[in-house]
Amino acid sequence: MIPVAAGLGVLLMGSGVWAANTVVTRLFGGPQPDTVLPGDAAAYFQLDLKPSGAQLADYASFAGKLPDSAKDELGDDEDPAAAVFDEILESSDSDLDYEDDIQPWVGKRFGVAMMAGGEDEGPAFEAVVAIAVTDEGAAEEVVDELAQDFSGTDEGVGEVRDGFMFLAESTRTLDGVEKKVDEEGSLADDETYSSDMAGVSDDSLAAAWYDLGATSDLIQEGLAGSTYGSDPFSTGYDEYGEYEDYGSGGGSFEDLKFDGRIAAAVSVDADYVELRADLVEFQMGDFSLADYTTEQTGLSEMAELPDDTMIAIGGSGMDELSEQSWNDMAAVMPEAFDEAEDAMGEMGVSVPDGFTDLLGTQTALGVSDLDSGLDDPFAGFDSGSVQYRASGADAGLIEDLVEEASQGSYSSPPGVNSEGDTVVVSSGATGQGRLGDDPVYQQVMQNNENAVFGMYMDLRPFAESEGESDADQWGAVGYASALDGERATSNVRWAPSGG
C-alpha cells in the first residue's frame, strides 16, 4: 500500500489545478479516520489527500523540482482521489461513476483497519474502511453499492455517520466498530499506537501501522491446532511415506513467536519525498532489537567517497553490530558458523572479535563508472571503479587480503593507502572530489547524524545512460537507518534536481 500511496502523492504534487480548486472548497480541517476506528485494530493504513497549508507549500516546491518528463506525464488537472476509487470500480461490476456518484461527497481522507475475525470460520482478519464525507445525504445514496464493490461479494455492508462512510465485509464486523470505539476508545486514543506513530506520521501523505504480535498470535494458534504437532518443519509423513499424527510432541513453537510493531509514513518535504518506517520493540525467540547497540553513529566515511560515486553503502559501528549478529546467529546454527570461523581464520581474520580489523568503526564502499541503466543499475557492478574506506581498520590485514585476492588476475590489483586512520582501497579511476559536497547527496542524506547504516544511489548518470533528455534532473535516492533502544528507524528519500 505504501508504494501506491507514494504514487498518489506524486500525482497530488503535480496536480496544481486540482489543489488550487480544492483550497477554495473546504480543503482544511476535519478528523482523521483513526479517530473513528477501534483501538484494538491489528493493522491500520490511512491516506490523506487533504493537506494543510504548510504541506501544500512543500508539495508545490517539490513539484517544481520534478524532472520535466515526470511533470509531462502527471498533467495538472487530475483529482488524486479518483485514483483511489478507479481501481475498485474497474475491478467490479459497479455502475457507479466517480464524477457523478462519488466526487460530490468524498472527503479526501481514507482509513483501513484490519480487525480480528473473531469466528472459527472465515478470515482471520477483516477490513473496515472509513472514508471522510462532506455530504452525508449524497453518500447514503451509494453506500450499499459501494460496500458490495469493496468486498467483492453481496455480503459487504456499509453505513454513513459522524462524517464518515464505513464499509465492512460483514454485518457483525460493522456493528462492532461503533460499539468498540464508544466503550474502549478509538485507535487514536490508544497509547501504544499514538506512541509508535509520534514523529513518524506528522504531516504525512500516507501512514501505516502494523502489530506484528497480533499476526504471531494467529500463527501460533494455527500451528498449535495443526495435525503436525509442534514441529513446524514436519510434513506429517515418515521416511517410508506413511502418515504420522505427531500430536503435541516435538519442539516448541515458542521459537517462532515474534512481537513488535511497525509504524510507517510517506511525507513530502520541499526538497524530497520520504518514506519513513520504524520497527518498535521487535523480538523473535531470544533475539531482541534492544540488544543491538553501538557507540559509533553517522555516515562520515560515506561522505568521503569520490564525487563521481554512483552507488554507495556505508555505516558506523558495523564491527560491533556484526559481532553481536554473529554471536546470535552462531547460537542458532553453531556448526555452520564454526566452519565459517575456521575459514575466516585461514584468511587471517579473527571473528567475531576481529571485525574491527576488517570493517573499522566507520565503513564505506562506493562504485562509479557503471554502464548499466535504470532498469538494472547493479548489472555492471563488477566492471565499475570501486573505493573501500574503513576508519580504524588494520591496514596490514587488508593489504594481505587484497594481495591474496589479486593472485592470478591479469588486471592491476587495487591500491591500498591510508588517509590518517582510514584505510582506503581503490580499484580503477575515481573522481578527485568529495561525495559529501554534492548538493543532491546532502539533500537525501541530511539529518542522519545518528544513522548506523546508509545507502546512496545517484540517478542522474543512470538516467543519462537510458537516454533521458532531462537526466540531470533525476537527482538521487538515499537510505539511512538508526538504532535507538527498542526502536529502529529507517528512511528512504528521493530528491529530484529539476526546476
C-alpha positions as CSV (number, residue, x, y, z in Angstrom):
1,M,0.0,0.0,0.0
2,I,2.9,2.4,0.7
3,P,4.1,2.4,-3.0
4,V,0.6,3.1,-4.1
5,A,0.3,5.9,-1.7
6,A,3.7,7.3,-2.9
7,G,2.4,7.2,-6.5
8,L,-0.7,9.1,-5.4
9,G,1.4,11.5,-3.6
10,V,3.4,12.3,-6.8
11,L,0.1,12.7,-8.6
12,L,-1.2,15.1,-5.9
13,M,2.0,17.1,-6.0
14,G,1.7,17.6,-9.8
15,S,-2.0,18.4,-9.7
16,G,-1.7,22.2,-9.4
17,V,-5.1,23.0,-10.8
18,W,-6.8,20.4,-8.6
19,A,-5.0,21.7,-5.5
20,A,-6.0,25.3,-6.2
21,N,-9.7,24.4,-6.7
22,T,-9.7,22.2,-3.5
23,V,-8.3,25.0,-1.4
24,V,-11.3,27.1,-2.2
25,T,-13.7,24.2,-1.4
26,R,-13.1,23.4,2.2
27,L,-9.6,21.9,1.9
28,F,-8.5,22.2,5.6
29,G,-9.6,20.6,8.8
30,G,-11.6,17.6,9.8
31,P,-10.8,14.4,11.8
32,Q,-8.6,11.6,10.7
33,P,-10.1,8.1,10.2
34,D,-8.1,6.7,13.2
35,T,-10.4,8.7,15.5
36,V,-13.4,6.7,14.4
37,L,-11.9,3.2,14.1
38,P,-11.4,0.8,17.1
39,G,-8.3,0.8,19.2
40,D,-7.9,-3.0,19.0
41,A,-7.1,-2.9,15.3
42,A,-4.2,-5.2,14.3
43,A,-3.1,-3.0,11.4
44,Y,-4.1,0.4,10.0
45,F,-3.5,2.4,6.8
46,Q,-4.5,5.9,6.0
47,L,-4.3,8.2,3.0
48,D,-4.6,12.0,3.5
49,L,-5.4,13.9,0.3
50,K,-6.5,16.9,2.3
51,P,-3.2,18.6,3.2
52,S,-2.6,21.6,5.4
53,G,-1.4,24.9,4.1
54,A,2.2,24.2,5.1
55,Q,2.0,20.9,3.3
56,L,0.7,22.5,0.1
57,A,3.7,24.8,0.1
58,D,6.0,21.9,0.4
59,Y,4.1,20.0,-2.3
60,A,4.3,22.9,-4.7
61,S,8.1,23.4,-4.1
62,F,8.7,19.7,-4.6
63,A,6.6,19.5,-7.7
64,G,8.7,22.3,-9.1
65,K,11.8,20.1,-8.7
66,L,10.4,17.1,-10.5
67,P,12.1,16.1,-13.8
68,D,10.4,17.6,-16.9
69,S,9.4,14.2,-18.2
70,A,7.6,13.4,-14.9
71,K,5.7,16.7,-15.0
72,D,4.6,16.0,-18.5
73,E,3.2,12.6,-17.5
74,L,1.4,13.9,-14.5
75,G,-0.6,16.6,-16.1
76,D,-2.2,19.3,-13.9
77,D,-6.0,18.6,-13.7
78,E,-6.3,15.2,-12.1
79,D,-8.2,14.6,-8.9
80,P,-6.0,12.2,-6.9
81,A,-9.0,10.8,-5.0
82,A,-10.2,9.4,-8.3
83,A,-7.3,7.0,-8.4
84,V,-8.4,5.5,-5.1
85,F,-11.8,4.6,-6.5
86,D,-10.9,3.8,-10.1
87,E,-9.2,0.6,-9.0
88,I,-12.2,-0.6,-7.1
89,L,-14.8,0.4,-9.7
90,E,-12.9,-1.0,-12.6
91,S,-12.4,-4.4,-10.9
92,S,-16.1,-4.8,-10.0
93,D,-19.4,-4.8,-11.9
94,S,-20.4,-1.5,-10.5
95,D,-22.4,1.0,-12.4
96,L,-21.1,3.9,-10.2
97,D,-19.3,6.8,-11.8
98,Y,-16.7,8.7,-9.8
99,E,-17.6,12.2,-11.1
100,D,-21.3,11.7,-10.7
101,D,-21.7,9.4,-7.7
102,I,-18.6,9.8,-5.5
103,Q,-16.9,13.2,-6.1
104,P,-19.8,15.2,-4.7
105,W,-19.4,13.8,-1.2
106,V,-15.9,12.3,-0.8
107,G,-13.8,14.0,1.8
108,K,-10.3,13.1,0.7
109,R,-9.3,11.2,3.8
110,F,-9.3,7.4,3.9
111,G,-8.5,4.8,6.6
112,V,-8.4,1.0,6.6
113,A,-8.3,-1.0,9.8
114,M,-7.7,-4.8,10.0
115,M,-9.8,-6.3,12.8
116,A,-9.5,-9.8,14.2
117,G,-12.2,-12.0,12.6
118,G,-13.4,-13.5,15.9
119,E,-15.1,-16.5,14.4
120,D,-13.9,-20.1,13.9
121,E,-14.8,-20.0,10.3
122,G,-13.9,-17.2,7.9
123,P,-10.9,-14.9,7.5
124,A,-8.5,-14.3,10.5
125,F,-8.7,-10.6,9.8
126,E,-11.4,-8.5,8.3
127,A,-11.0,-5.0,6.9
128,V,-13.1,-1.9,7.9
129,V,-12.8,1.2,5.7
130,A,-13.6,4.7,6.9
131,I,-13.9,7.4,4.2
132,A,-14.4,11.1,5.2
133,V,-17.6,12.5,3.7
134,T,-18.6,16.1,3.1
135,D,-22.3,15.4,2.2
136,E,-23.8,12.5,4.2
137,G,-27.0,12.6,2.2
138,A,-25.2,12.1,-1.1
139,A,-23.0,9.4,0.4
140,E,-26.1,7.5,1.7
141,E,-27.4,7.1,-1.8
142,V,-24.4,4.9,-2.9
143,V,-23.1,3.4,0.3
144,D,-24.8,0.0,-0.2
145,E,-23.5,-0.5,-3.8
146,L,-20.0,0.8,-2.9
147,A,-19.9,-1.7,0.1
148,Q,-20.5,-4.6,-2.2
149,D,-17.9,-3.3,-4.7
150,F,-15.5,-3.0,-1.8
151,S,-16.0,-6.6,-0.5
152,G,-16.4,-8.2,-3.9
153,T,-19.5,-10.1,-2.7
154,D,-23.1,-9.4,-1.8
155,E,-22.1,-9.7,1.9
156,G,-20.5,-6.3,2.0
157,V,-22.2,-3.7,4.2
158,G,-21.9,0.0,4.9
159,E,-23.2,2.9,6.8
160,V,-22.8,6.7,6.9
161,R,-22.4,8.5,10.3
162,D,-20.3,11.0,12.1
163,G,-18.9,12.5,8.9
164,F,-17.6,9.1,7.6
165,M,-18.7,6.3,5.4
166,F,-17.9,2.9,6.9
167,L,-17.5,-0.2,4.7
168,A,-17.0,-3.7,6.1
169,E,-17.1,-7.3,4.9
170,S,-19.8,-8.5,7.3
171,T,-22.6,-7.0,9.4
172,R,-21.0,-8.4,12.6
173,T,-17.8,-6.5,12.0
174,L,-19.5,-3.3,11.1
175,D,-21.8,-3.4,14.1
176,G,-18.8,-3.8,16.4
177,V,-17.0,-0.7,15.2
178,E,-19.1,1.9,16.8
179,K,-19.6,-0.1,20.0
180,K,-15.9,-0.7,20.5
181,V,-15.0,3.0,19.9
182,D,-17.7,4.1,22.4
183,E,-16.7,1.6,25.1
184,E,-12.9,1.1,24.6
185,G,-11.8,4.2,22.7
186,S,-10.6,4.8,19.1
187,L,-7.2,3.8,17.6
188,A,-6.1,7.4,18.0
189,D,-6.8,7.1,21.8
190,D,-4.6,4.0,22.1
191,E,-1.3,4.9,23.9
192,T,0.7,2.2,22.1
193,Y,-0.4,3.3,18.6
194,S,0.0,7.0,19.4
195,S,3.5,6.5,20.8
196,D,4.5,4.4,17.8
197,M,3.2,7.0,15.3
198,A,4.6,10.0,17.1
199,G,7.2,11.7,14.9
200,V,6.6,9.2,12.1
201,S,3.3,10.3,10.6
202,D,3.3,14.1,11.3
203,D,2.0,15.9,8.2
204,S,2.2,12.7,6.2
205,L,0.5,11.9,2.9
206,A,0.1,8.2,3.8
207,A,0.7,6.3,7.0
208,A,0.5,2.7,8.2
209,W,0.8,0.8,11.5
210,Y,1.1,-2.9,12.0
211,D,1.0,-5.0,15.1
212,L,3.4,-7.9,14.5
213,G,2.4,-9.6,17.7
214,A,-1.2,-10.0,16.6
215,T,-0.1,-11.9,13.5
216,S,2.2,-14.0,15.5
217,D,-0.6,-15.0,17.9
218,L,-2.8,-16.1,15.0
219,I,0.1,-18.2,13.5
220,Q,0.7,-19.8,16.9
221,E,-2.9,-20.7,17.2
222,G,-2.9,-22.2,13.7
223,L,0.2,-24.2,14.3
224,A,-0.9,-25.4,17.7
225,G,-4.1,-26.7,16.2
226,S,-2.5,-28.4,13.3
227,T,-2.1,-32.2,13.0
228,Y,1.6,-31.8,12.6
229,G,2.1,-31.2,16.3
230,S,4.7,-28.6,17.4
231,D,7.3,-29.4,14.7
232,P,7.0,-26.6,12.2
233,F,9.1,-28.5,9.6
234,S,7.1,-31.7,9.9
235,T,5.4,-32.9,6.7
236,G,3.2,-35.4,8.6
237,Y,4.8,-38.3,6.9
238,D,7.7,-40.6,8.0
239,E,10.6,-41.6,5.9
240,Y,8.7,-44.5,4.4
241,G,5.8,-42.3,3.2
242,E,3.5,-43.3,6.0
243,Y,1.3,-40.6,7.6
244,E,2.0,-39.9,11.3
245,D,0.0,-37.8,13.7
246,Y,2.6,-36.2,15.9
247,G,0.1,-34.8,18.3
248,S,1.8,-32.4,20.7
249,G,5.2,-34.0,20.7
250,G,8.5,-32.5,19.4
251,G,9.8,-29.0,19.9
252,S,8.1,-25.8,20.8
253,F,6.5,-23.1,18.6
254,E,7.8,-20.5,21.1
255,D,10.9,-20.3,18.9
256,L,8.8,-18.9,16.1
257,K,6.9,-16.4,18.2
258,F,7.6,-12.8,17.4
259,D,6.4,-9.5,18.7
260,G,6.7,-5.8,18.0
261,R,5.2,-3.2,15.7
262,I,5.8,-1.3,12.5
263,A,5.0,2.4,12.0
264,A,5.5,3.9,8.6
265,A,4.6,7.1,6.6
266,V,5.1,8.8,3.3
267,S,5.7,12.6,3.6
268,V,6.7,15.4,1.3
269,D,9.4,18.0,2.0
270,A,10.2,21.0,-0.1
271,D,13.3,19.1,-1.4
272,Y,12.4,15.4,-1.3
273,V,9.7,12.8,-0.8
274,E,10.4,10.4,2.1
275,L,9.2,7.0,3.3
276,R,10.0,6.5,7.0
277,A,9.5,3.2,8.7
278,D,10.1,2.4,12.4
279,L,10.4,-1.1,13.9
280,V,9.4,-0.9,17.5
281,E,10.1,-3.4,20.4
282,F,10.8,-6.2,17.9
283,Q,11.5,-9.6,19.5
284,M,11.7,-13.1,18.0
285,G,12.7,-16.0,20.2
286,D,15.8,-15.0,22.1
287,F,16.5,-12.1,19.6
288,S,15.7,-8.6,20.8
289,L,16.2,-5.4,18.8
290,A,17.1,-3.6,22.0
291,D,20.2,-5.8,22.4
292,Y,21.8,-4.2,19.3
293,T,23.7,-1.1,20.3
294,T,26.8,0.8,19.1
295,E,28.6,3.9,20.3
296,Q,29.5,4.8,16.7
297,T,27.0,6.8,14.6
298,G,27.0,8.8,11.5
299,L,27.9,8.2,7.8
300,S,31.2,10.2,7.8
301,E,33.2,7.8,5.6
302,M,30.4,7.5,3.0
303,A,30.6,11.3,2.6
304,E,34.4,10.9,1.9
305,L,33.9,8.7,-1.1
306,P,34.7,10.1,-4.6
307,D,32.3,12.7,-6.0
308,D,31.5,10.5,-9.1
309,T,30.2,7.7,-6.9
310,M,27.0,6.3,-8.4
311,I,26.2,3.7,-5.7
312,A,27.4,3.8,-2.1
313,I,26.8,1.9,1.1
314,G,28.3,2.9,4.5
315,G,27.9,2.5,8.2
316,S,29.1,3.2,11.7
317,G,29.8,0.6,14.3
318,M,29.4,-2.2,11.8
319,D,32.2,-4.1,13.6
320,E,30.2,-4.0,16.9
321,L,26.9,-4.8,15.2
322,S,28.5,-7.6,13.1
323,E,29.9,-9.2,16.3
324,Q,26.5,-9.1,18.0
325,S,24.8,-10.6,14.9
326,W,27.5,-13.2,14.5
327,N,27.1,-14.4,18.1
328,D,23.3,-14.5,17.8
329,M,23.3,-16.5,14.6
330,A,26.1,-18.8,15.8
331,A,23.8,-19.8,18.7
332,V,21.2,-20.8,16.2
333,M,23.5,-22.5,13.7
334,P,26.7,-23.4,15.6
335,E,28.1,-25.9,13.1
336,A,27.8,-23.6,10.1
337,F,29.3,-20.7,12.0
338,D,32.2,-22.8,13.3
339,E,33.1,-23.7,9.8
340,A,32.8,-20.0,8.7
341,E,35.0,-19.0,11.7
342,D,37.7,-21.5,10.6
343,A,37.5,-20.2,7.0
344,M,37.9,-16.6,8.1
345,G,40.8,-17.6,10.4
346,E,42.6,-19.1,7.4
347,M,42.4,-15.7,5.8
348,G,43.9,-14.0,8.9
349,V,40.6,-12.6,10.1
350,S,39.6,-13.5,13.7
351,V,35.8,-13.5,14.1
352,P,33.8,-12.2,15.7
353,D,36.2,-10.1,17.9
354,G,38.3,-9.1,14.9
355,F,35.6,-7.5,12.8
356,T,37.1,-4.1,13.6
357,D,40.4,-5.1,11.8
358,L,38.3,-5.7,8.6
359,L,35.5,-3.1,8.8
360,G,36.8,-0.4,11.1
361,T,34.5,1.7,13.2
362,Q,33.3,3.7,10.2
363,T,32.9,1.9,6.8
364,A,32.0,2.8,3.3
365,L,32.0,1.2,-0.2
366,G,31.4,3.2,-3.4
367,V,31.1,2.2,-7.0
368,S,31.3,4.5,-10.0
369,D,31.8,4.3,-13.8
370,L,28.9,1.9,-14.3
371,D,27.3,1.5,-17.7
372,S,24.1,-0.1,-16.5
373,G,20.8,1.8,-16.8
374,L,17.8,2.5,-14.5
375,D,16.2,-0.9,-15.3
376,D,19.0,-2.8,-13.6
377,P,21.5,-0.3,-12.0
378,F,23.5,-3.2,-10.5
379,A,24.1,-5.1,-13.8
380,G,27.5,-3.6,-14.4
381,F,28.7,-3.7,-10.7
382,D,31.7,-5.8,-11.4
383,S,33.0,-3.6,-14.2
384,G,33.0,-0.2,-12.3
385,S,35.6,1.6,-10.3
386,V,35.5,0.8,-6.6
387,Q,36.7,2.5,-3.4
388,Y,36.5,1.0,0.1
389,R,37.1,3.0,3.2
390,A,37.4,1.7,6.8
391,S,38.4,4.0,9.6
392,G,40.3,2.2,12.4
393,A,40.8,-0.9,10.3
394,D,44.1,-3.0,10.1
395,A,45.9,-1.7,7.0
396,G,48.3,-4.7,7.0
397,L,45.5,-7.2,7.2
398,I,43.5,-5.5,4.4
399,E,46.7,-5.3,2.2
400,D,47.3,-9.0,2.7
401,L,43.7,-9.8,1.7
402,V,43.9,-7.7,-1.4
403,E,47.1,-9.2,-2.4
404,E,45.8,-12.8,-1.9
405,A,42.6,-12.0,-3.8
406,S,44.5,-10.5,-6.7
407,Q,46.7,-13.5,-7.3
408,G,46.3,-14.9,-10.8
409,S,44.4,-11.8,-12.0
410,Y,45.5,-10.2,-15.3
411,S,44.3,-6.7,-14.1
412,S,46.2,-4.4,-11.8
413,P,45.5,-5.1,-8.1
414,P,43.6,-2.5,-6.1
415,G,45.7,0.1,-4.4
416,V,45.8,0.2,-0.6
417,N,46.6,3.5,1.1
418,S,46.0,5.4,4.3
419,E,44.4,8.7,5.0
420,G,45.1,9.3,8.6
421,D,43.4,6.5,10.5
422,T,41.4,5.4,7.5
423,V,42.4,2.5,5.2
424,V,41.5,3.3,1.6
425,V,41.3,0.5,-1.1
426,S,40.8,1.8,-4.7
427,S,40.3,0.0,-7.9
428,G,40.0,1.8,-11.2
429,A,39.9,5.6,-11.8
430,T,37.8,7.5,-9.4
431,G,36.9,11.2,-9.0
432,Q,39.1,13.5,-7.0
433,G,36.2,15.4,-5.4
434,R,34.2,14.5,-2.3
435,L,30.7,12.9,-2.5
436,G,29.6,14.8,0.7
437,D,30.0,18.1,-1.2
438,D,27.3,17.2,-3.8
439,P,24.2,19.3,-3.0
440,V,21.9,16.4,-4.1
441,Y,23.8,14.0,-1.8
442,Q,23.3,16.5,1.1
443,Q,19.6,16.7,0.4
444,V,18.9,12.9,0.6
445,M,21.4,12.1,3.4
446,Q,20.8,15.1,5.7
447,N,19.9,14.8,9.4
448,N,21.4,11.3,9.6
449,E,23.9,12.0,12.3
450,N,22.6,9.1,14.4
451,A,22.5,6.6,11.5
452,V,24.3,3.3,11.7
453,F,23.8,2.3,8.1
454,G,23.1,4.1,4.8
455,M,22.9,3.7,1.1
456,Y,23.0,6.2,-1.8
457,M,22.2,6.0,-5.5
458,D,22.8,8.9,-7.9
459,L,20.0,8.5,-10.5
460,R,21.5,11.1,-12.9
461,P,24.2,9.0,-14.6
462,F,21.7,6.1,-14.9
463,A,19.1,8.3,-16.4
464,E,21.7,9.6,-18.9
465,S,22.6,6.0,-19.9
466,E,18.9,5.4,-20.6
467,G,18.9,8.4,-22.9
468,E,16.7,10.6,-20.8
469,S,16.8,14.2,-22.1
470,D,16.4,15.5,-18.5
471,A,18.9,13.2,-16.9
472,D,20.4,15.9,-14.8
473,Q,17.1,16.5,-13.1
474,W,16.6,13.0,-11.6
475,G,18.6,13.6,-8.5
476,A,19.3,10.8,-6.1
477,V,17.9,8.3,-3.7
478,G,19.2,7.9,-0.1
479,Y,18.5,5.4,2.6
480,A,19.6,5.5,6.3
481,S,18.7,3.5,9.4
482,A,19.4,4.3,13.1
483,L,19.0,2.4,16.4
484,D,17.5,4.0,19.5
485,G,17.0,1.4,22.2
486,E,13.9,-0.6,21.3
487,R,13.2,1.4,18.1
488,A,15.0,1.1,14.7
489,T,14.2,4.0,12.3
490,S,14.7,3.8,8.6
491,N,14.1,6.4,5.9
492,V,14.2,6.4,2.1
493,R,14.3,9.8,0.3
494,W,14.2,10.8,-3.3
495,A,15.4,14.3,-4.1
496,P,15.0,15.3,-7.7
497,S,17.0,18.2,-9.1
498,G,14.8,19.7,-11.7
499,G,13.3,23.2,-11.7
